[in-house]
Amino acid sequence: MAAIVTDQFRILNAANFIDSVSDTSNSYYVFVGLANPTTSGYGRDTDWDSDTPNPTDNIDYINFVGDSMMFGKKVTSNNARRVVRRVDWVRGTKYEMYRHDYSLTNLSPISKASRLYDSNYYVMNSEFKVYVCLDNGSSGISTTGNASVDEPTFTDLEPSSAGTSGDGYTWKYLFTVTPSDIIKFDSTEYIALPSDWATSTNAQVSAVRDNANSDVNENQLKKVYIEERGAGYSQGSHEVNILGDGSGAKVVVEVNSSGQITNAVISSGGKGYTYGMVDLGSINSNSSTKAELIPIIPPSKGHGYDIYRELGADKVLIYARFDDSTRDFPIDTKFAQIGIVKNPTSIGSTSVYTDNEFSSLSAIKFSSVTGSVSIGERISQSIADETAKAKGFVSAYDTETNVLKFFKDRSLYLNQTNFDHVDYVGVSTLSKVLDFESSANAVTGTGGFSGSIDTGFTGISTNPTGNKLISLGMQFTNGIASPEINKGSGDVIYLDNRPVISRNSRQKEDVKIILEF
């Protein structure tokens, strides 16, 4: 049995995701993780930077991602936009006209797309204004139409030509990308669409949307395509009805001296059409050469009423900025994974975490450190009454505050030869997972550093020089701090492995993630 998942299903899923982000009962975060992807261990590869491995979509790998996650930034409705493929207006280019009936048996004439949303039927101009092409001068005789000469720049509500060249193009203005959206969502590949189109009170958006409501304005149909001109029709200019499941649409057809239909212009757009038939009965002389006129059916009620459906908005762009404005995001660190997690829970609780950012790292505050600390190196501490040691990987070290942040993952506890589940000598000790403790026992690193825990420090702020109070962003108790979220909590819904990115004090990371539904 043949079946398809429709474009409208994908567009609906994108809309549902936007609604889910806007729902205050949910918390979505863009996170970064994995400070040491090129060392030996589970989920790592010495060739990570030159041949970055694809993430694995199974529970085991996602659990590993939860272990090595480092910090996250909350996604709000202001940082999520539906986007569509970017098509720039370029003088001399042929663009396709909007048609409701592109398919495998009726490919778009220029790009040969089998669906509307893969054809080049809309453009963004040099001023970030977006237009849909309703006519490119094409017909059944000249199927690819003309090259576009006049750049559309107008913001009129009704479709119009863009200039005086006579290039045959008719454009419908939809919207202008706002400066704030350009800053966050500008891309060489995508156009960001306005948020909340159906309910927006923005004057320009509401004007376009309300004008397109053919239930009120009876202006639904804008174009009748001449597939076949026919012959033997009554010469002259004739206004005829468009029949179908809607009402009120009329078209003026021009017939030349040979009885061929040479032009068709909508004089009344009507409303409620999902199909239509031009009634040529009054001018048909029963010629054997019949004309074929195709009323082009807009999406929904009219062009501009629902731009998400009109432009095929089945993708969402998520934006997040990581900078040095908070100690949650260490300057001296590296990361090689970027992802999105939904509804992580607060540490020691089942409640969804809701703050604007989180640190998923544990931390140790030292009173003194000897030697140099390296990002990604292994650290350990002897634990009283245990033959095993507490172990971790360095994620960041702040020399100003003497705070070291770290994470633990299975690489520290699996078979240390192949990092698998094969039994090995010493498994009873080496595979035992222990927490770091506030004690006199030093924390040491494989690179040679040694740090004494500041067991007398409890709080969230420190004043290392006596004249500068610094918030550490984490609550310490006797020199030890826990993550702000429960390890592995929440659903990882997106994951991207990237070559290693090293942070520094002059750097801000603008992360843009495209979700395709």
N, C-alpha and C positions, 0 to 999 in steps of 0.2 A: 504494500500500500504506500503510495507516494505521499509525502508530507513536507511541509516547510515551516521554519520559524520565520515569521514575517519581520519586515523592517519595523513595523509599528510596535511589535513586541520589544525590539531592542530600544526603540525610542521611549517606550513606557518604562523599561528597566532603568534607563538613565534618569528619567523623571522621578522614579521611586527612590533612587539613590540620593538625589538632591533633596527630596522630602525627608529621607532618613537623616541626612546630615543636619537639616534644619530642625528636626525633632529634638527638643531639649532633654528628652530622656536618654538620648544616645550621646556617646563621646567618641569621636573619631580622631586619631592622631597620626600624623606623619612621623615616622621614627627612623633613626639611623642606628647601625650596629656593626659588629664584627670588626674590632680594631686590629686584629692580626690574621688576616686571611691567607698570608703567604707562608705562615709557619706550618709545622707538621701538626696534624690533628684532624678530627672529624670535621667534614664540611669545608676543608681548606685545600689549597693547592699552591705549590711553589710557583706555578705559572699563572697565578690568578690575574695578574695585571695584563699579561700579554695574551692570555687565552681564558678570559673570564668564564667560569662554568655557569650553566643555567641553574637556577634554583630548582629544587625537587618539590613537587606538589604531593607530599604525603605527611602523615602525622609526625613521623620521626624527625623529618627535617624542620618542620614548623616548630616543634618543641625545641630544637637546637637554636632556631632563630629567637625564640623567647628567652633562652639562656644568654645569648650574646647581644641582645638588644641593649642599647645604651641610653638614649634619651629621645623624647618626642615632643612635638608641637601640635596643639589642638587645631583641628580643622573646623572652621565656622562656615556659615552660609556665605559670608563675604569672601571666602577663599576657595569657593567651589563654583565652577561655571560649566554649563553645557557648551561644547565646542563642535564646530564642523570643519571639514577640510578647507584649507585656505586656498582661494582662487583669486589672484590679483588681476585687476584690469590692466591690460597692456595694449597700447595702441597697435592696430594692425592684426590683432588676434581674432579668430573666429570663436564665438561662444555659442553654446547650444541654447535653444529656447526651452522654457519649462514645458514639459508634457507629462500628462498623467499616465501614459500608456507605454513607456519604454519597457522592453522585456527581451527575453532571449530571441523571440521572433520579430521584434521591432527594436533593434539596437539604436542607440542615439547615433546620429549621423556622423559626428566628428570623432568623439572619443570611443565609439563603439561599446558603450556601457550597456549592460543589460538591465540596469535599474536607474531610476532617476537620480538617486543620491550619489552615484559614481560619475555622472555627467557634469560638464562644466556649464551649469545653467544660472549661476549666480556669481557675483564678483564683489571684491572690496576695492574701493578706489584709493587714491593717494591720501585722502583725508579720513580714512577709516570709516567711510560710509559704505553700507552694504545694499546691493540691489539684486533683484531677481530679473532675469531676461525673459520677457513675455513674447518678444518677436525679434528675430535676427534677419528678417528678409527672406527666409526660406519658404519653399513650397515643394510640392511633389515634383516639380521640374528642376528646381535648384535646391537640393535637399540640405546642403551644408550652409546655405545662406551667405552672408557677407562678412567681411572683416569689420570689426568695430573701430571707428575712427574718432568719435566724440566721447570723451570720458564723461560718464554721468556724475554730476555734482549736486543736482537739485535735491530738495527735500519735500517736494510737492506730494500731496496725498494720492493723487491719481497718476497712473502710468503716463510716461511721456518719452519722447525722443530726447537725446542728450545734447543735441546741437543742430547745426544747419547743414551738415555735410550730406544728408540724405542717405546715411549708411543703412537705413532700414531697421535700426534697432529701436525697440520700445522697452524701457526699464521701469521697474516698480521699486521705489525706495522703501526699505524696510527699517533700518536703524543705523545709528552711528555708535561705534565702540567708544565708550567713555574713556577719558584720560586715566582714571583710576584702574580700569580694567586693562588698559594698555600696559600700565606699569606692572601689574601682577601677572597678566595672562598672555601678553604678546608673544607670538611664536611665529617662526617662519613656516610652520606647517598647519596652524589652526587659527580659526577666528572664534573669539569668545562671544557668546550670545548674551543678551541682557537677562538678568534674573527675573523670575516671577512675571513673565510676559503677560499672563492672563489677568493678573491682579495689580500690576504696576500702576502707580499714580504719576509716574514721570510723564510730563506733558507731551513729549514727543512720542513716547511709546504708546500712550493711551490714544493719541490722535490717529496713529497708523492702525492700531488694533480696532478702534471703534469705527473708523471709516471702512474697514474691511468686513464689518458685520453686515452681510447681505440680507439677513433677516430684517434689519432695520432700513438699510439703504438700497436694497434691491439692486446691487451692482456686482453680482458674483462673477459672471463670465466676462472675460476680457479679450479673448482671442478665438477666432475660428480659422483653422488651418486648411488651406486649399491643397488637398492631396491630389485630386484630379479636377481639371478645369471643365471637362465635359464639352459639349457642343450642342447647338440648336436651341439655346435658351433665349428668351426675349431680350433684345438689346436694351440697354439703359441701366438706370439705377433703381433698385427695388429693395424695399424694407420687408423682410419676411420673418416669420416666427421661428423660434427654436423650440421644438417639442421635446418632451422627455418627462422625467419625474419631478422636475422643478417647474417654475412658472415665471412668466414675465419677460423672458429674454428675447431680444430681437437683433437681427443683423441686417446691415445694408450690403447687398451684393452688387458689384458692377459687372455688366456683361458687355463685351465688345461686339463689333459688327459681325464677327464670325460665330457669335452665339456662345463664346467661351466666358466663363467666370474668371475675371482677372483680379478682383479684389473683394475682400469681405471684412467689414468693420462693424464691431458690436455697437449698436445704438442704445440698447438697454440690457443691462447685465442680468436682471432677474434674480431669482433665489432658489435654493433647494435642489440644484441639479447634481446628480451623480453620473448621469449620461444625458446626451441630447442628440437630436436629429434636426438638421436644418430643413424646414418645409419649403421645398422648391416647387411644389405642385402648381402654384399660380403662374409660374414663368416657364414651366417645362412643356416643350412642344412634342413630347414623346419621342425625342431623339434616341437613337440607339447608343449614343455616346454620353453616358451619365457622369455627372460631376460627383465628386466625393468631398464633402466638407465636414471637417471634424471639429466640433466644439471642444476646446481645451478646458478641462474641468479643474479648477483650483482645489487645493487641499482645504478641508473644512468649509468654512463659510465664504472664504475669499482670500486673496493674496494679502498677507500681513496679519490675518486674524490669529493664526497659530504658527509662529515662525519655527518652533521646534519640529513640528510635523512637516512644514514646508521645506525646511533645509535639511531634514534628516538627522536631528541631534541625538545620535546614539553614543556619544562620547562625553566624558566629563573630565575637565582639567582641575586638578587639585594643586594649590599653591601653599608653600610654607617657606618661611625665612628663618634660618638659624644664624644667630650672631652672638656677640659677647655681652648682651644686655643682662644675662642671668648666669649664675654659677651652675645652673642645671646643664648648660651647654659648654663644657670645658673647651678652652682655646687649644691647649696642647693635647690633641687627640687625633685619631684617624678613624675612618669608617669605610666600609666596603659594601654595606647593604642599606637599601632604602626601602621602606614599606609603609603600609597603612594598617593600623590595628584598630579594631572596633571594641569599645567597652571593656578596656582593662579595669581591674578592680583595685581599690586602695589597699595598701599593705595591711595584712592582718584583718581584712574585712571582705565581705561579699558585695559591698556597695560599689557601684560604678564610679571610677575616678573622674573628676570633673574639672580640675584646675587647667589652666591654660598651657602648662607644660609639665613634663615629668622627667625624673631621672629613674631609670630602672637599674642603676648600679648601686652596689654597696660601697662604703667608703671608710677609710681609716685616717684619723688625724694623728700625725706624728709630733712628738716633742722635739725630736732631732733625727736627722738622716745623714748617713755617710755614704759616699759613692753617688753615682748617677742612676736615675730611674729612666727606663726606656719603655715606650708605649708597646704593649703586646707581650712583654716578657712575663715569665711565670714567677709568681711569688708564693711563699709558703710560710707557715708558722707552726712551731711545735706546740701541741696542746697537752696540758697536764693530764696525766694518767692515760694517755693514748700513745700507742706506737705509731699511729698514722698522723699525718699533718693536714692542717687546713691549707687549701690551695686555691689559686685564682690567676687571672690574667690582668695585667695593668691596662686600664682604659685611658686614664689621664692622671697627671700629677701636677699640682699647683705649687710652685716653689715659694710663692708669697705666703700661702696659708699652711703649707705642709700637709695638704689633703691629697691622698691617693684614692682614686676610684677604680674599682675592679669588678670583673664578672667571673662567673664559673660556668663551664659547660662540660659536656661528657668527654671531651678530649683529655681532660685531666684524670679520668677514671677508667676509661676503656683500656684494652690491651695496648700497651704503649709502642708496639712494633707496627701494627697495621691499623690501630684504632678501631678494632672490631671487638666481638664478644668471645674470642678464643681465650680459653683459660691460660693463666700464666703464673709463674712463680711470684709470690708476694701479693696475690690478688686480695687476700683478706685484709691487708693493710693498705695497699696502694689504691684500691677501688672504694675505700670507705670515704664518704662525704662528710666533712666536718666544717663548722663555721669558725671564722676568725674570732678570737676572744680578747677582751680587755685584760691584759696580763703583762708581766714583766718580760715575757718572751718576745724577742724581736721578730719583725717581719723581714724576710730576706728575699732577694731576687736573684734569678739566674745570671743577671748581668753584674752582680757583685755588690749591689747596694744593701744597706741594712738600716731599718728604721725602728725607733723606739716609740711605742704607742703612747699618746698623751692620755693616760688613763684618768686624769683629773678633769678632762674637758667634757662638759655637758652643755648643750645648747645648739643654737642655729647660727650664731654670729661669733666672730673672733676679731681681736684687735692686735695683730701681730707686732705692730710698730709702736703702739701706744697712742697713736693719733689718727687712726683710720679704722673705723668699724666696718667689717666686711661680712655680709650675709653669705653663708655657705649654701643656702638653698636646701639643706637637709638637716634633720634633727639628730644630733649626736648624743650618745649616752656613753660616758666613760671612754670617749675616743673612737667609738664605732657607730656607724650610721647604716640603717637599712634602706633598701630601695623604696621609692614612693608608690610603686605598684607591685602586686603579687607576680612573681616570676611565672611567665607563660600564660598569664590571664588575658582574656580578650581573644578576639578572632582576627588572625592575620589574613586580610582580604587581598593584599597586593604585596608583591615582593620582587625586588630587582637587585641582582648582583652587579656591582660596578667595580672598575679599577679603583685602587685605594685612593682616598681623598684625605690629605693632611690639612688640618685646620691651623690657622695662625691668627694673631691679633689684628691683622689688617684685612681679614677675610670675612665675607658673609656668604653663606650658601643659600641661593634661591633655588628651591626644589620645586619642579613642576612635574606632576605625574598625570599621565593620560590613562583613564580607565575606559575601555571599549566594551560595550555591552552587546 
